[in-house]
Amino acid sequence: MTEFVLQLDPARLRALQDLADAQGRTPEAVAEEAVCAYLCTERRTVRAVGEHLAREHTDLLRRLGE
């Protein structure tokens, strides 16, 4: 695994530590899960927007491909 440093303000760090403690996990594990969930959500959003644009501009894209 590659190391990544994330700077948090004290309140967010405390909230992360509290959540991790309540779940019996490390703050790093909670943060990694949150990043993975965010990336998955954003990937779906970007794909949906791309598909929408492709449908909306099908004729233009077809003409550009000719």
Beta strands, then each sheet from edge to edge (+ up, - down):
end
